[in-house]
């Protein structure tokens, strides 16, 4: 199970810092030194707050090892831009999928699950399950 | 019949009116949004105008799919994927004909509006661009002037609505009493059809 290529994870946020920090957190909680490709696509290309279709496409291409790409987005234009790119058909890898999950908890679950050698369906399910972790 | 030049004019006229109205769009976006609608759309349509000059698309469908692609790439806010999807889907529905008649255009624009509703999950009455676009498409058979009036009335009718989508929806009842910026810019897009026809 663990000798297959890992599922890639893309984190899309309005903020470059949020996307980078969540990527760093998820990698660390997956045991550091993980081989899971994780890419942050935060903010606009000029460093402002917002969403960049080109950064998302580049991030997805950079983590595609052929086993699928799970894309997590924070809100509003981040979600809509990913959906619009997926609808275009040729902008993201064929196996890229927008995963419906809370951004931080879902990212951790996705990276940890991918690091365990799971396939894209299992990564998506684990990320989505993060919605059910109640805190109170 | 509507030819490629008409669709180019539609985009350049839209770019000019977005540029002219950018401050008003941003002002509308200040109480209920994040005060970037005018500047975001101005950046997007400026890029559309530049792309149309560089790439010289040769059919109506190619003009709109290129414009939509540029908007998705350059706007940076939710209006990018929403307007981008509107124009791309409309352009794809036009196919590769060198000219299209008004009836085919009306059908294509309806397909574009349907795609926007699917992407954003908004329905009429949610205080979004849909509230200007749906009435406009419904009146398109009566000409671009009628569609323009319907879009402008639809945008004005968003003022008493409660926002159910996007950032404004976080405000709940405090969103009431403000005209929706997306519906307002959609009315500009539809008004540009009438203006492009007259040129």
Interface residues (C-beta under 8 A of the other chain):
Chain A: X44 X48 X50 X51 X52 X53 X54 X76 X77 X80 X81 X83 X84 X85 X87 X88
Chain B: X36 X40 X69 X72 X73 X76 X77 X78 X79 X80 X81 X82 X84 X85 X88 X115 X119 X120 X166 X167
